[in-house]
Structure formats: structure tokens, C-alpha cells
Amino acid sequence: MAVVLIIAIMTVMTMPMLHEQLAAREIETLARRFIAHAQFARGQALQLGMAVHITPSGSAYWEDGWVVKNACPPIRSKADCAERTWFAQGAIAPIYFKGGGKQFMDPHSNKRGITFNAAGAAKTAQGGFVANRLILGHERDSGLERQLILSSGGRWRVCDPQRDSKACR
């Protein structure tokens, strides 16, 4: 009985840590998936020689998921360019995108998304470079956060502000 009691006490004490680690793993997995999809979009833009988008699916918010698709330029006819969707990520609950950062919002159109041009550069519709961040949070732990940061050179990184606050700036 004493052994069972000790095991029960240890289990109760370690459950919060286990939940925190599971939440951190879920955020890390989703962050890596988003980056992989964005890198795929950039690769397709380079390979096809045309713009490729990663944008929120359905609504204007990333929480509803995202879609990676090509963008036919307005000068091409529909016969020359068929719109193609490669990836679609559904809703991501219990993970959500926190406020903060510009969340890859075009300052001119107020639409969220990343467009990679034929040279693989992330640019706005007006031609400006995109260097931005998305901030992920988890419903189970409000203090848990990961930042997905895209540099102007196209390099992604995942930053944990609790561990490396200087690198997240």
C-alpha cells in the first residue's frame, strides 16, 4: 500500500509538468509544420518561376489554418496558368496565434499572408521585403509562447522567449 501511495503522489506531482511539456511539443510541431509549408512555397516559387502564396484559409486569421497555392499573374490567361493548391492545414486548436508582430499583414491591403516571388523572396504586393513574425500560444498554458521569425533573407527560426529573450528581438 505504501508503494502505491508513493507512486500516486509522484504521479499527481508530475502531471502539471507533463501537460506543459505536451503543450510545448504541440506548439513546436505546429511551428515546424508552418515553416516547412512556407519553405515549400518558396521552393515552388523558385521552381515554377511564379509567385506562390501561403495565406490563412477561409477567413483572415491564421487560427483557421492556412493554404499554400500558386498565384496566376494578371497578365496571363487562365489557359496559361491553372491555380493549384498544394497544402491546406485545418484549424489548429488548442494552439492559437497571439497578437503581436504584424502577423504577415500587407500594410496596403490589410490581408494576411506571405507571397514568394519568382526569385523566392518574400515580398508585399507593392514589392517591399517582408521580415516579420508570428507568435504562437497554447490554451493550456498562457505563458507558453513560440515566435516564428522570417528574416528579410528568407531564413526562418523558432524562438522561445523564455529561454532566449535576446534572440527573439
matplotlib code that plots the C-alpha trace (Angstrom):
import matplotlib.pyplot as plt

x = [0.0, 2.8, 4.4, 1.1, 0.6, 4.1, 3.6, 0.2, 1.7, 4.6, 2.1, 0.0, 3.1, 4.4, 1.2, 1.5, 5.0, 3.8, 1.0, 3.4, 5.8, 3.0, 1.8, 5.3, 5.7, 2.4, 3.5, 6.9, 5.3, 2.9, 5.7, 7.9, 4.9, 4.2, 7.8, 8.0, 4.9, 6.4, 9.7, 7.8, 6.0, 9.3, 10.8, 7.8, 8.1, 11.7, 11.0, 7.9, 9.2, 5.9, 4.5, 3.3, 1.3, 0.8, -2.3, -4.9, -7.6, -11.2, -11.0, -8.4, -7.0, -4.2, -6.0, -8.4, -5.4, -3.5, -3.2, -0.2, -1.2, 0.3, -0.8, -1.5, -0.3, -3.0, -1.3, -1.5, -4.7, -6.4, -5.4, -1.7, -1.9, -4.0, -4.4, -3.0, -3.3, -0.5, -1.2, -4.0, -3.8, -7.0, -7.9, -5.1, -6.9, -5.8, -2.9, -3.6, -1.7, -1.3, -1.4, 1.8, 4.1, 2.5, 1.4, 2.5, -0.2, 0.3, 0.2, -1.5, -4.3, -4.5, -4.6, -2.5, -0.3, 3.2, 3.9, 7.1, 8.0, 9.7, 13.1, 12.0, 11.9, 9.0, 7.6, 4.4, 2.2, 3.9, 7.4, 8.6, 10.6, 8.7, 10.6, 8.0, 6.9, 4.0, 3.5, 2.0, 0.3, -1.4, -4.8, -3.4, -0.6, -1.0, 2.7, 3.9, 4.9, 6.9, 7.8, 8.2, 10.5, 11.2, 14.3, 14.5, 16.9, 14.3, 15.7, 13.2, 13.7, 11.6, 12.3, 11.3, 11.2, 11.5, 14.8, 16.4, 14.8, 17.7, 17.4, 13.7, 14.0]
y = [0.0, 2.4, 1.8, 2.5, 5.7, 6.9, 6.3, 8.1, 11.1, 11.2, 11.0, 13.8, 16.0, 15.4, 15.8, 19.6, 19.3, 16.6, 18.8, 21.7, 19.5, 18.2, 21.7, 22.8, 19.8, 20.7, 24.3, 23.2, 20.7, 23.2, 25.8, 23.4, 22.4, 26.1, 26.7, 23.6, 24.7, 28.2, 26.8, 24.5, 27.6, 29.4, 26.4, 26.1, 29.8, 29.3, 26.1, 27.4, 30.9, 32.4, 33.8, 31.3, 32.3, 30.9, 32.5, 31.9, 29.6, 30.6, 33.8, 36.4, 34.6, 32.0, 30.0, 28.7, 27.1, 28.1, 27.1, 27.1, 27.8, 29.4, 32.8, 33.4, 36.8, 39.1, 39.3, 35.5, 34.0, 31.2, 28.7, 29.5, 29.3, 26.9, 27.8, 24.9, 24.2, 22.1, 22.1, 23.0, 23.0, 22.9, 24.6, 24.4, 24.4, 24.3, 26.3, 29.9, 32.8, 35.6, 39.2, 40.9, 41.1, 42.1, 38.6, 38.9, 41.5, 43.6, 47.3, 48.4, 45.7, 44.6, 41.0, 38.4, 36.1, 35.6, 35.8, 34.4, 35.9, 34.0, 34.8, 33.2, 36.5, 37.2, 40.5, 42.5, 43.3, 46.6, 45.0, 45.6, 43.0, 41.0, 40.4, 39.5, 37.2, 35.1, 34.4, 31.0, 30.4, 27.4, 27.3, 25.0, 27.4, 31.1, 31.7, 29.3, 31.0, 30.4, 33.0, 32.1, 34.7, 35.3, 37.4, 39.5, 36.9, 34.2, 32.3, 31.1, 30.4, 29.4, 31.4, 30.6, 34.0, 32.3, 30.7, 33.2, 36.5, 38.4, 36.3, 36.9, 40.7]
z = [0.0, 0.8, -2.6, -4.4, -2.3, -3.1, -6.9, -6.7, -5.0, -7.5, -10.4, -9.1, -8.6, -12.2, -14.1, -14.5, -15.9, -18.3, -19.5, -20.0, -22.0, -24.2, -24.9, -25.7, -28.1, -29.8, -30.4, -31.7, -34.1, -35.5, -35.8, -37.7, -39.9, -40.8, -41.6, -43.7, -45.7, -46.1, -47.3, -49.7, -51.1, -51.6, -53.3, -55.6, -56.5, -57.4, -59.4, -61.3, -61.8, -60.5, -57.2, -54.6, -51.5, -48.1, -46.7, -44.0, -45.2, -45.1, -43.0, -42.4, -39.3, -39.1, -36.4, -39.1, -40.8, -44.0, -47.6, -50.0, -53.6, -56.7, -57.9, -61.6, -62.6, -64.1, -67.5, -68.1, -69.3, -67.3, -70.0, -69.5, -65.7, -63.7, -60.0, -57.9, -54.2, -52.7, -48.9, -46.7, -42.9, -41.0, -37.7, -35.1, -31.7, -28.9, -30.4, -31.4, -32.9, -30.3, -31.0, -31.5, -34.5, -37.8, -38.5, -42.1, -42.9, -46.0, -44.9, -48.1, -48.4, -44.7, -45.9, -44.1, -46.0, -47.4, -51.2, -52.5, -55.9, -58.8, -57.2, -53.9, -52.0, -49.6, -50.8, -50.4, -53.3, -53.6, -53.8, -50.2, -48.4, -45.7, -42.4, -39.9, -37.1, -35.9, -32.2, -31.2, -27.9, -26.2, -24.4, -21.7, -20.7, -21.3, -20.6, -23.2, -26.4, -29.6, -32.2, -35.9, -37.3, -41.0, -41.8, -44.9, -46.4, -46.2, -43.2, -40.6, -36.9, -34.0, -30.9, -27.3, -25.4, -22.0, -22.9, -25.3, -25.0, -26.7, -29.8, -30.1, -30.6]

ax = plt.figure().add_subplot(projection="3d")
ax.plot(x, y, z, "-o")
ax.set_aspect("equal")
plt.show()
